[in-house]
Amino acid sequence: MVRWASRLSRHGGSALPGQVIERFDRGFLARTLAELPYGVVLVSGTNGKTTTTRMVASVLESLGLRVFTNPTGSNFTRGVVSALLGEVDLKGRLDADIAVLELDEAYAVHFVKQFRPRYSLLLNVMRDQLDRFGEIDNTARLLSHVAQATSGTVVLNREDARIAHLAADVPHDTKVAYFGLVNSLRVFFPSDDDMHASDMAQGESNAADRSASARTGSDVFASARSGMPAPGVRDTGSPRLNLGRAAFESTAQPADVVLKHVGDHEAEFLIDGRAVSTSVKLEGVYNLFNAAAALAVVRAVAADSAADNAGAADSAGDGDSASSDNGRAINVSAIDTSAINASDERLMHALAQVTPAFGRGEVIDVNGTPVELLLVKNPMGFRLSLASFPPENHDTMIAICDEYADGRDMSWLWDVDFGSLRGEGVAMVSGTRAWDMALRLEYDQVPVGQTDTDLEQSVESFVTANPGRPKHMYCTYTAMLRARSALSHFAQVADAGVGR
């Protein structure tokens, strides 16, 4: 009834149905997820949740599992309940083997109080939405609750010290796995401490530094494509890599999956030390680092499937059910007693099919003009996007909003170096905080063509100007939703569950 009413009232894409269910049936979430034979994969962290969740779900589906995942934007507990409500049958049963859930760092804590995930994938901790989370050490504490609640395997980013140290919070009977980078790629993923140590060492960057940054912006991108260190970077072969004043540290933990090389729509990984490569549809070195994370957790699921199915097969002669690691009953007859085939070849083939998530390098064709949408919400994400998508021969728009989902505190924009945009300039700046963004660009001597707080009008003006010239649109979350909605009036925009 709630599902029917939500569709009738056009609230199907919101958290309202979840709010109703939470009020009248508080056990709905745990009861529904408890029926899944392979449990839940919980994905959380500051950067990359949506893309990584999409990758994990896509690869697991390619390996033959029926996967439930929450659509973009529903990464609160209530949003997960709403998403479940849209998928269960009239008896409340979910037709899936496993759930892959993206959860906001704070709401992940609420989720694990209701249901223990079998797997958790913790990506990184960066300065993001300080008005909600406070300092990053507090965000790490939030994610520690997820690590403590995970029953099967916790997959951690060895390159982020705060994440890697969460291994100490993992229960003794829960496994820990890592994903990581080779030394030559660590320069593209400075931690929050690295960035601010550099800032404190120099203070405000002088004009010479900014000019050098503008000159080498394309070189940094080229080095990301080739997998070689950026100019001035010395790959020592040790866990420490130096770039000017900033030092990039690795925990040196052995990793199951390591991103080794990034080329033009291709990537190479080390999986248990074996080099494997694939073509990819994803853009940006950061998306391929997320791919290493996704592969690590998929391999953990596949490894456990062998044990689960072997145990189920052994029990089949004695009865029709067996017990899983969290005590729930597994219907033996419903499980294929052959383990998931997650060979390197199958993993690479599955990864090659993954397309960019909503707003994460998504390309929309506007009358023959490619418009690339790039979500930005913190300094690290913005820096990586600017390095991965060179501005040459493109028009650029930046849209900054400060709604609750974006974070009210926009001070993080001052931790982003926009010098690489100086040559081409920014054609349009829009959003509720357009003038703040324009001021920030002025300090980095980036020319701005037009500033307008009317986002919808700005989107139309931007994408229809200079027909045929490719365009980049950098948007915060709610700006992205509004931009996609505006684009849908004169272009085909895929419905990702939000933004239409």
N, C-alpha and C positions, 0 to 999 in steps of 0.2 A: 504493500500500500504506500509506503514511504517512497519507494522507487517510482511508482506510477505518479504520485503527487509531485515529486521533484521534477520529473520530465514535463508534466503538464504545466508547471509553473516556471519552466526553463531554469531551474536551479540544478540541473544534472551535473554541471561541471564545477559546482561549489562544494563547500564542506557542510552545507545545511543538512543534507540527509544524514551525514555522520553525526551531527549534533543531535538530531532526533533519536537515532538509534542508541547513542551513548546515554541518553536520558532514560530510555525505557528498557534497554537490554544491555547492561554494562558488560556482560560476558560474551557478547557477540564476536568481538575481535579475537579473543583467545580461543574460543570454541571453534571458530571457523578455521583458523590457521593450524590448530592442533590436528586437523584431519590430513594435513599434507605429509605424504610419506618422507620427503626429503627436507621438510622444515622450511625455515626462513633464512634468507641471506639479507642482512641489514647493511646498507651502505651509508656512511656518513663522513663528514669532514667539511672543511670550508670551501674548497675548490673541487669541481669535477664530479659532484654527486650524480647529476642527471645523466651526463654522458656515460659515466662508468656503469650506472645502473642499467642503462640501455644496452651497453656492451655485454654485461653479464647475462642479462635476460636473452639477448639475441643469440649468444654463443650456446647457452644451455638449450635453447629451443633447437638450434642446429644439431645438437648432440642427441636430440630425441625426447627431451623432457617437455611436459606441458607446464608453462610458466605463467604465473600471475605476477603482474608488476603494477605499481601505482603510476598513473599518468603524470606528466610534467605538471608541477604546481601543487600537487596534493601530498607534499612531504611532511605534513603534520599528522599526528595520530588520527585526528578526526577526518582528515582527507583520505587516509588509508581505509578507514571504515566506509567512507562514501564510495571509494573505488571498489571495495569488496561488495558493497550493496548492489553495484551495477553488474556484477559477474555471477553472484550466487543464484541457484535455482530457487524455486518456490519453497523448498524445504531447507534453504539456507546452506546448501552444500556447494563447495567450490570445485570446479572441474580442473584441477591442477595437481602437479606433482611437487612443485616447489614455488615459493614466493620470493621475489627479489624486490626489496623495498628501499627506496631512497627516503631518508629521514633527516630532517633538520636537526642540528646538533642538540638543541635544547629539548625538542620533542622526542628525540631518540631515547632520552632518559625516561620519559613518561611511557613510551612504548615498552621498554624492557621491564618495567614494573608490572605490565599486564601479560607479557609473553616473552620467553627467553628465546632469542634467535639461535639457530644451530651454527650459523656462520655470521661473522661481522667483518666488514672491510672498512678500515679507518684510513682515510686518505691523507689528510694534512690539517694543520692548524695555522691559520693566518688571521691578520687583523681584519675583522669583518663585522659590520653592524654592532659597533661598540655600544650603542644605546641599548641593545638587547643582551649581548653576551658579556659585556665588560672586556677586560683584557684577555689576551689569548691563553694565559695560564688557566683562566676559568673555563674557557672552551675545552681545553685539554682535560680538565677535571670532569666536565660533562661526558666526554667520550670515554673516560675511564669507567664510568658506570656501565657503558655498553660492553667494554672488554670484560668486566667482572661478571656480566650476566650471560655471556655467550657459552653455549654448552659444547660445541664441537671444535671449531677452528676460528681463531682471530688472525686476520691478515693485516699486516702493518707496513707502513711506508718506512723503510730503513733510513731514507734520506732526511726525514723530519724527526729531529731528536725528541720532540715532545710526543710524537706518535710512537716512535720506536720504544720509548721508555714505558709505554703502557703495557709492555710485555710483563712487567712486574705485577700488574693488577690482574692478569689472567689466571683463572682457577687452575690448580695443579693438574686436573684431569682434562683440561682443554688445551688443544694444540695451538702453536703459534707458527705462522709462516710470514715471510717478508717478500716485498717486491722492491726493485731499486733501479738504479741507473749506472752506466759506466762513468768513469771519471770525466771524460770529455763532454758529457751532457749535463753534469751537475751545475754548471755555470748558469743554465737556464732556469734553475729551480732554487734560487736563494731562499733561505728561511726568513721569517720576519726579523729575527735577530741579525742575520747577515745584512739585510737591507738597512736596518737602523744603525748597525755598527758602522757601516759605510757613511751614513749621513752624519753621525756624530763625529767621525774622524775628520770630515772635511767641512761640516756645516753646510751652508748653502752652496751649491755647485756654482763655480764661476763661469763666465762666458766662454772661456776656452774649453772647459769640460763639456759644456752644452754643445758647442760647435763640433767637438770630436764625437759626441754622442750622435749628432745628426748625421755626420759623415759615415759612421760605422753602423748605423741602423740596418742598412741592407746587408752589411757583412755579417752581422749577428744572425739575421734571418738565413743567409746562405749557409752559415756554419750549422744552423739547426737542420737544414735540409741535408747537408752532407754528413752530419754526425761528427765533424771535426771541431776542435776547440775554436772559439771566436778569436779574432786578432788580439794579441796581448795576453792570451791565456796559456799557461803552461800546464800540460797534463803530466803530472809527476808519476802517475801509475800507482799512487797511494791514495788513501781515502781523503786526502786534503788537496783541494784545487784552488789556486790563487787567481784572482781577477782584480788587479789593481789593489784597492784597499780592503775589499771584502774577502772574507774567507768562507769557503763552503765546506761544511763538515759532513761526513757520513758516519753512521754508527758502525760501519764495517761488518754488519751482520750478514751472514750468508743468505742470499735471496733465492727463492724458487724461480722467479722470473725477473730478468734484468733487461731493460731497454738498452740495446747496444748501438744501434745505428738508425738514423732517420734520413730518408732520401725523398725524392719527389714522388709522393704517393706510394711510398714503400717503407717498410720498417724491418729491422732485424732484432731478434730477441735471443737471449740466452735462457734456455729452459733446462734447469738442472745441469748447467754448463754446456749444453748442446746448442749450437747456433742454428736458428731457424729464421726464415724470412717470409714475407708476404707482401703483396700489393695491398693498399688500403684506400678507402674512400674518404677517410678522415683527414682533416687539415690540422696542422699545428703540432709541434713537438709535445705540447702538454696533453693533447688528446691521445697521443701514442704512449705517453707515460701512464695515462689512465688505462690504456689497453693492457699494459703490463700488470696493473692492479687487477683488472678484470680476469685476465688469464690465471693469475695466482689463485683467486678464489674459486674459479671454475675447476681448476685442478684439485683443489681441496674437496669440492663436492664429488668429483669423479672418484677420488681415492676412497672416500667414505662409502660411495655407492658399492664398491667392490666388497667392503666388509659387511655392509647392510644386506646385500643380496646373498652373500655367502651364508650369513647367519640365518636369513629367511629360508634359504634352500635346505640348510641343515635341520631347521625346525619343521619343514613341510611334512616330513615323515611322521612327526609326532602330533601334528595338529594343523589348524588352518591359520594360525596367527603367530607372530613373534613380537618381541618388544624392541623398541628403538632406544636410543641413548637417553631420551627424556621420559621413558616409561610408557609412551603411548602405544597402542596396539597397531601393528602393521598387518594388513591383509596380504598374506603370502601369495595367494593365488592371483592377486592383482599386480604383482611386481615381476618384471622380467628378471630372471635370475642371472642374466649376463650383465656384468657391470657396464657403466657408461663408457663408451670408447672415446677417450680423450687423448688420442695420439697427437703428436706434434702436428702432423699433416692435417688432421681434422680441425684442430684448434686454429691453425693458420687459415684454412679455407673458410671457417666460420667467421673469423675476424675480418677477412677480406670483404665480407658481405655487409658489414655494419655501416650504416649511414649516419651522418651527424644528427645529433639530437636537436630538438626545438631550440632555435636561437644560438646554437653552438657551431657556427660555421655553416648554418643552413643557407642555401642559395635559392632565392626567389627570382623568377624571370619576369621582368616588367617590360613587356613589348620588345623583347630581344635584348634587354639590358640586364645583366646579372647583378643582383643586389644581395650581398652577403651580410647576414645578421650575426652579430657577435655580442654575446652576453658578457657584461663586465660588472663586477660588484665588489671588488677589493683591489688593493695595489698589485698583488701578485698576478691575479687574473688579467688585469689590464696590461701590465708589463709584458706578459707572455703573449697576449693577443697582438700587441703592437709589434713584437719581435717576429711573430709567426706570419703576419699578413702585411707585407711591405706596402706602403702607401703609393709608391710610384705607379703612374698611369691609372690611378683610381681617384674618384671623388670620395671624400670622407665626411660622414655626419656623426656627431656625438649627441646622444639624448640621455639626460640625467634627470631622474625623478627621485623623490624622497618619501615615498609612501612607506607604510609599515614593512611591507615585504622587501623593500630596498634597503631599509635602515635609514633612520632620520639623519644620522651624522655623516656628512659628506666630506669631512676633513681628510679622509683617506685619499682623496684626489691629489693632495699635495705630496703624497708618497710615490706618485707615478711620474716618470720622466717622459714628457711628450715631445722631446727634441727631435725624434725621428719624423714627426709630422711637419717640421718647419719648412722643408722644401716644397711640398705640395700644398700645405695649408689645410684647413678644415672648412669645407664649403658651408656647412650648416651646423649650428649648435642649438639644441632645443631641449624641451622638458621643463618641469617646474623649477629646476635649479640651473637653467640655461645660463644665467648671468654669472653664477658662481663658476661654472665650467669655462665660460669665455674669459673670465678673469684669470683662471689658472693657466689657460693657454697663452694669455698675454705675458705672463711671467716667464714662460718658456719661449717667447718670441715666435709663437706660431700664428700666422695670419688666419683670421676668421672672416669668411665671406658674409655670413648672415647669422644673427642671433634672434630667436623667436620662441617664446614660451608656448605658443600654440602648436602642440606636437603633431596633431593630425594634419594641419595645414602644412607644417614644415616637411613632413614625410612626403606629401604629394609634390611639393615644390622641388624637393631634393631629387626624387627618383625620376621625375619627368624632365629635369634639366640635363643637358648634354646627352641626348639619346645615344645608346650604344657604348658609352664609356662605363666600365665596371665601377661598382660602388661598394663601399664598406659602411655599415651602420653599427656603431658601438652603442649599446643600450643597457641601462640598468633593467632590473627584472620587470617592473610595471611599465616602464617605457617600452620594453620589448613587446609586451602584450598589446599595448596600444598601437605600436608601430605595425605589428602583424595585422591587427584589425583594420587599420587604415589601408594597408597594402591589399587586403582582401577585396577592396572595392574596385580595384582595377588590375588585379593579378590573381593567379591561382595560388592559394596559400593552404598547404596541407593542414587539416584539423588535428592538432596534437592534444585535444581535450581542453585547451585554453586558448585565449587570444583571438577567438572568432566572434 
